[in-house]
Structure formats: C-alpha cells, structure tokens
C-alpha cells in the first residue's frame, strides 16, 4: 500500500469510527430543538470561525431554502458570519471575541435557538455568545470536536465529534446538520406532502 493510500484509509477509517461514536440521543435532542423553534416561530442563529463559519452559512442556506421550500410557515435562520461590515466593525472597535455576542444582543428573544460551532469547543467568541444565550434563557446547540471544550458545558444539545482532528470535526458537523435537515423535512411532509413531490421531480 502506498503512502497516499495509507492516508486515504487512515482518514476514512477515522471518520467512520467517529460516526460510530456519535451520541444519537444528542442528535435527536438537536432535531427536537429545531422543531420546537420552528413551531414557536422563533429564529435560529448559527455561527463559527473558519471552516465552521462556512458550515454555518451552508446550514443556514439549507434551512432557508431546502427545509423551508413549499411550506407556508418557513424556518427563520440567520448566519452571524455573513455580515462582513458588522463583523469587521465589531472586531476593530470592540473585540474579535465579541463579533457574535454583539449581534445576538440585537436580535435574540425567548423561543429562539442559538447554534455555536467550534472544532476545539473553546473559540472565545463562540463561547461568549453561547453563554449569553444561555443566560438569556435561550436554548443552545453546541457543535464541538476534540475533548468538547467549554461549549460542551453550555449547550442544551451537544454534537461532539470525538476525534482529535479538525477536518473530521468539520465533516461530522456538516453531516449532522444534513441529518437534522432530512428528519425535519420528513416530519414536515405531513403538513405539506407536496414538498416531497417537488424534490422527487427535481432529482428525476
């Protein structure tokens, strides 16, 4: 086996092992939180740094369009990483540690849901924003990796990729977002059966 093949096998096996060790109950808790905020017409706020920022935007888009398409009542989702002028102003004038909490102060209210993503679980701006949400009585979901970090002590649901690898954490986090989306769509088909038909026609 070549060194390249060894790397491929090592990484894929690490992902498989991490998936096997995911806490399914915590994923169910996250799905329940999404459904609760949907039925209560609250807003979901998602954020993270680096690759986690990309995952936040991706997950936000999936619920604004994918999970909401065809529904009369739709998901309200905001990615806090997408307003670059606001991010840069807060980072420059206040602190990079405050780029998410300062935005939450503008928006969050009872019945909302805050989703923080941090591979290490210790990103200061994610920790600070999630703790603020918790102090305000707003439910939180922590997407973390490695040993879980500080956000694993804050979240009402904990999506923990236990591999000591940042790329695997990013893979697992996006996969779980997709699982949440799939189950949410399944549950909402009964409220709007045509949504499934639309997807079938698009694929076929």
C-alpha positions in Angstrom: 0.0 0.0 0.0 1.4 3.4 -1.0 1.7 6.3 1.5 -1.2 8.1 -0.3 -3.4 5.0 0.1 -2.4 4.8 3.7 -3.5 8.4 4.2 -6.8 7.8 2.5 -7.6 4.7 4.5 -6.5 6.3 7.8 -8.7 9.3 7.3 -11.8 7.4 6.1 -11.5 5.0 8.9 -11.2 7.8 11.4 -14.4 9.4 10.0 -16.2 6.0 10.2 -15.1 5.5 13.8 -16.1 9.0 14.8 -19.6 8.4 13.2 -19.9 5.2 15.2 -19.2 7.1 18.4 -21.7 9.9 17.9 -24.3 10.2 20.6 -27.6 9.6 18.7 -29.6 10.9 21.6 -27.9 14.2 21.3 -28.7 14.4 17.6 -32.4 13.6 18.5 -32.2 16.5 21.0 -30.9 18.8 18.3 -33.7 17.8 16.0 -36.3 18.4 18.7 -34.8 21.9 19.3 -35.1 22.7 15.6 -38.7 21.5 15.5 -39.6 23.5 18.7 -38.2 26.7 17.4 -40.0 26.1 14.1 -43.4 25.6 15.7 -42.8 28.6 18.1 -41.9 30.8 15.1 -38.5 31.6 16.7 -35.3 32.4 14.9 -32.2 30.1 14.7 -28.8 31.9 14.9 -25.7 29.9 13.7 -22.1 30.9 13.8 -18.5 29.7 14.0 -15.0 30.6 12.7 -13.0 29.4 9.7 -14.4 26.2 8.3 -17.1 26.3 11.0 -18.2 29.7 9.5 -18.6 28.0 6.2 -20.7 25.3 7.8 -22.8 27.9 9.5 -23.6 29.6 6.2 -24.2 26.2 4.5 -26.6 25.1 7.2 -28.4 28.4 7.2 -28.9 28.2 3.4 -30.2 24.6 3.7 -32.9 25.7 6.1 -33.8 28.9 4.4 -34.4 27.1 1.1 -34.2 23.3 1.4 -36.1 22.6 4.6 -38.5 25.6 4.0 -39.3 25.1 0.4 -43.0 24.6 -0.2 -44.0 25.3 3.4 -46.5 28.1 4.2 -44.7 28.6 7.5 -40.9 28.6 7.0 -37.8 28.4 9.1 -36.3 31.7 10.2 -32.5 31.2 10.2 -29.6 33.7 10.3 -25.9 33.0 9.9 -24.0 35.5 12.1 -20.8 35.2 9.9 -22.2 36.7 6.8 -22.4 40.5 7.5 -18.8 41.3 6.9 -19.1 45.1 7.6 -20.7 44.4 11.0 -18.1 41.6 11.8 -15.2 43.9 11.0 -16.6 46.9 12.8 -17.2 44.9 16.0 -13.8 43.2 15.7 -12.0 46.5 15.1 -13.9 48.7 17.5 -14.7 46.3 20.3 -13.0 42.9 20.1 -12.9 39.8 17.9 -14.2 37.9 20.9 -17.4 39.9 20.7 -18.3 39.5 17.0 -21.2 37.1 17.7 -22.4 38.2 21.1 -22.9 41.8 19.9 -25.1 40.6 17.1 -27.1 38.4 19.4 -27.8 41.4 21.6 -29.6 43.0 18.7 -31.8 40.0 17.9 -32.3 37.2 20.3 -35.5 36.7 22.2 -37.2 33.9 24.2 -38.1 31.0 21.9 -35.1 31.4 19.7 -32.3 28.8 19.2 -28.6 29.5 19.2 -26.2 27.1 17.4 -22.5 27.5 18.0 -19.8 25.6 16.1 -16.2 25.3 17.3 -13.9 22.5 16.4 -12.0 22.9 19.7 -15.0 23.9 21.6 -13.1 26.8 23.1 -13.3 29.6 20.5 -13.8 32.6 22.7 -16.3 34.4 20.5 -18.5 31.2 20.3 -18.2 30.5 24.0 -19.1 34.1 24.9 -22.2 34.2 22.6 -23.5 30.8 23.7 -23.1 31.7 27.4 -25.0 35.0 26.7 -27.8 33.0 25.0 -27.9 30.6 28.0 -28.1 33.5 30.4 -31.0 34.9 28.4 -32.9 31.6 28.7 -32.5 30.7 25.1 -31.8 27.1 24.1 -28.4 26.3 22.6 -26.8 23.6 20.5 -23.0 23.1 20.7 -21.2 21.6 17.7 -17.7 20.7 19.0 -14.8 18.4 18.4 -11.6 17.2 20.3 -12.5 17.0 24.0 -15.6 19.1 23.7 -14.3 22.3 25.2 -16.2 24.9 27.0 -19.2 25.0 24.7 -19.9 21.3 25.6 -20.7 22.5 29.1 -23.1 25.2 27.8 -25.2 23.5 25.1 -28.6 22.0 25.7 -27.7 19.5 22.9 -24.1 18.5 22.3 -23.0 17.3 18.9 -19.5 16.1 19.7 -17.0 14.8 17.1 -14.6 13.0 19.5 -11.7 12.5 17.0 -8.7 14.7 17.8 -8.8 16.1 14.3 -10.2 19.4 13.0 -11.1 18.2 9.5 -13.0 15.3 10.8 -14.9 17.6 13.2 -15.9 19.8 10.2 -17.0 16.7 8.3 -19.1 15.3 11.2 -20.7 18.7 11.9 -21.9 19.2 8.4 -23.1 15.6 8.2 -25.2 16.1 11.4 -26.7 19.3 10.0 -27.8 17.3 7.0 -29.3 14.6 9.2 -31.2 17.3 11.1 -32.4 18.7 7.8 -33.5 15.3 6.5 -35.5 14.4 9.6 -37.1 17.9 9.9 -38.2 17.6 6.3 -39.6 14.1 7.0 -41.6 15.4 9.9 -43.0 18.3 8.0 -44.1 16.3 4.9 -47.3 15.6 6.7 -48.0 19.3 6.9 -47.2 19.7 3.2 -47.0 16.4 1.3 -46.2 18.3 -2.0 -42.7 19.2 -0.7 -41.5 15.6 -1.2 -43.0 15.6 -4.6 -41.1 18.7 -5.6 -37.8 17.1 -4.6 -38.6 13.8 -6.4 -39.3 15.7 -9.6 -36.1 17.7 -9.3 -34.0 14.6 -8.8 -35.7 12.6 -11.5 
